[in-house]
């Protein structure tokens, strides 16, 4: 008597975190005509794109222009988006970085002011604390603007946006080792630039 053969186990479905990217799902909904998807995506992604662009460029008006162009490219990408190839945020960060690089190339030799990045008011803090926080933001932005472009980009993505090194490598189109080197050198440079201002900015040495 021949025993029935068990059917083969079904192939493990491709369910990587990238495929389950909620932002990518929203973009597909937008491409399919969902009127709410664009508003949701704008609320989720535009502030992040703006924050990165401001940190890299040091100028809010220029960063707003970059963000607007990046979001326009996002809408144009919608019907061509292929889930599973990359996170939508990775794609958007890369677009923002490339737009910033192109913008700085056009302005090479020109002056970029060091406008402070406005922070939302924190009503739990005193006026003096908010002023000091503003001074810290000013100091950090000014210090970031003294870094070489690639170091600044890597530091912003790793230590401000808190992205993992492999994702940064994809955004910047470099190796993970290069990301680690850029962020390490950038951190050391920032520490050197800000050295001696701890007391002024309200940081203790201990």
Secondary structure, 3 states (H helix, E strand, C coil): CCCCCCCCCCCCCCCCCCCCCHHHHHHHHHHCCCHHHHHHHHHHHHHHHHHHHHHHHCCHHHHHHHHHHHHHHHHHHHHHCCCCCCCHHHHHHHHHHHHHHHHHHHCCCCCCCCCCCCCCCCCCCCHHHHHHHHHHHHHHHHHHCCCCHHHHHHHHHHHHCCCCHHHHHHHHCCCHHHHHHHHHHHHHHHHHHHCCCHHHHCCCCC
